[in-house]
Structures are given as C-alpha cells and as structure tokens.
Amino acid sequence: MLEGFIDEIARQVGQDPYQFRRSLLQHERARRQLAVLDLVAAKSGWGKASPGHSLGIAAFEGFGSFIGTVVDISMKDKAVTIHKVVTAIDCGVAIHPDNIQAQLEGGMVYGLALCCVARSRWRTAQ
C-alpha cells in the first residue's frame, strides 16, 4: 500500500518514482535503504524499459533489513507478463545466506501471486 501511494505522489508532482524515493532518503538514517534502492535501479536498468514494458520499483525496511525490488512487466489483452524481477537486500551480517535467499524468493512469489492471480473474497457481515 505505502509503495503504491508513493508512486501516486511521485506521479502527482511529475517526478520519476525512483528519483522521488531517492529524494525522501536523503538523511543519515536512510543510508542503507538508499544504497539498496540505487543498486536495484542500476541492476534493473531503471529508466530503460523495453518497448511495451513497464518498470515498477519499491523499497522498504522490514525486521532490520532494507529491501528493494524492481519488476519488469508487460500487458497484452489484460494479461500481465512478468519478464524480470530484481531484488536486493541489506540485512547486515548474513549468518545463513541460503535462508535469506529463500525468504526473498518466497516473499517475491507470494507478492507476485497476490498481484497477479490470487483473489480476496469479502463477505458482508449480516
């Protein structure tokens, strides 16, 4: 929710979503988050989307780790195709790197499933 809202604000003020996020992270406490954001932007080729593709970017902090992700998608006939996902994390000292990779991959699959195929069903209380 927060990352989508940040995109809406960036659009409203006429700024690139990546650059807008960078402008919010210009303080010492955000140094690690800014580094992760810059890394995913660089590794994903932010700003150089292939024709017909769109890039989305997100950066957040969770449980003392700083995570950033860029997703490259296209749409045709209301069907979304995910072409590439670039994710980076600064979790400090990595005691079990395989577990960190598994957590990132699992979170990525869960998030993409919610966006692309999962449905929420709500029932009105009677």
C-alpha positions in Angstrom: 0.0 0.0 0.0 2.7 2.5 1.0 4.8 2.0 -2.1 1.8 2.4 -4.4 0.9 5.6 -2.6 4.5 6.9 -3.0 4.1 6.2 -6.8 0.9 8.2 -6.8 2.6 11.2 -5.1 5.5 11.0 -7.5 3.2 11.0 -10.4 1.2 13.9 -9.0 4.4 16.1 -8.6 5.7 15.0 -12.0 8.7 13.0 -10.8 10.2 9.7 -11.7 9.3 7.1 -8.9 12.9 6.1 -8.4 14.1 9.7 -8.1 11.2 10.7 -5.9 12.1 7.9 -3.5 15.8 9.0 -3.6 14.7 12.5 -2.5 12.9 11.0 0.5 16.0 9.1 1.6 18.5 12.0 1.8 19.3 11.6 5.5 21.9 9.6 7.5 19.3 7.0 8.9 18.3 6.1 5.3 21.9 5.5 4.1 21.4 1.7 3.8 18.0 1.9 2.2 19.3 4.4 -0.3 22.1 2.1 -1.2 19.7 -0.8 -1.8 17.4 1.4 -3.9 20.3 2.6 -6.0 21.5 -1.0 -6.5 18.2 -2.4 -7.8 17.7 0.6 -10.0 21.2 0.1 -11.6 20.9 -3.7 -11.9 17.4 -3.5 -13.4 18.3 -0.8 -16.0 15.7 1.6 -14.4 14.6 4.2 -16.9 15.4 2.0 -19.9 12.3 -0.2 -20.2 12.0 -2.2 -23.4 9.2 -1.1 -25.8 5.8 -2.2 -24.4 7.3 -2.9 -21.0 6.8 -1.1 -17.7 9.1 -1.0 -14.6 7.8 -0.7 -11.1 10.1 0.0 -8.1 9.7 -0.4 -4.3 12.0 0.0 -1.3 11.1 -0.8 2.3 12.5 -1.7 5.7 11.4 -4.8 7.5 12.8 -6.5 10.6 16.0 -4.6 10.5 16.7 -5.4 6.8 16.5 -3.0 3.9 14.9 -4.4 0.7 14.4 -3.0 -2.8 12.8 -4.5 -5.9 12.2 -3.6 -9.5 9.7 -5.6 -11.6 9.6 -5.5 -15.4 6.2 -6.3 -16.8 4.2 -6.0 -20.0 0.4 -6.3 -20.6 -1.4 -7.7 -23.6 -5.2 -8.3 -23.7 -5.4 -7.7 -19.9 -2.8 -10.4 -19.2 0.3 -9.5 -17.3 3.6 -11.0 -18.2 6.4 -10.7 -15.7 9.7 -10.5 -17.5 12.2 -9.9 -14.8 12.4 -9.2 -11.0 15.5 -7.6 -9.5 15.7 -7.7 -5.7 18.4 -6.6 -3.3 18.7 -6.8 0.5 20.9 -5.3 3.1 20.3 -7.5 6.1 23.6 -6.8 7.9 25.7 -9.9 8.6 24.3 -12.9 6.7 24.6 -15.9 9.0 22.7 -18.3 6.8 22.7 -16.9 3.2 20.6 -19.7 1.8 17.8 -18.8 4.3 18.0 -15.2 3.2 17.7 -16.2 -0.5 14.8 -18.5 0.3 13.0 -15.7 2.2 13.4 -13.3 -0.6 12.3 -15.7 -3.3 9.3 -16.8 -1.2 8.3 -13.3 -0.5 8.6 -12.4 -4.2 6.4 -15.4 -5.2 3.8 -14.5 -2.5 3.7 -10.8 -3.6 3.5 -11.6 -7.3 0.8 -14.1 -6.7 -1.3 -11.6 -4.7 -0.9 -9.1 -7.6 -1.5 -11.4 -10.5 -3.6 -14.4 -9.7 -4.9 -14.5 -6.1 -8.3 -13.2 -5.2 -9.6 -11.9 -2.0 -13.2 -12.7 -1.1 -15.1 -10.5 1.2 -18.4 -11.2 2.8 -20.5 -8.5 4.3 -21.4 -9.2 7.9 -25.2 -9.8 8.3 
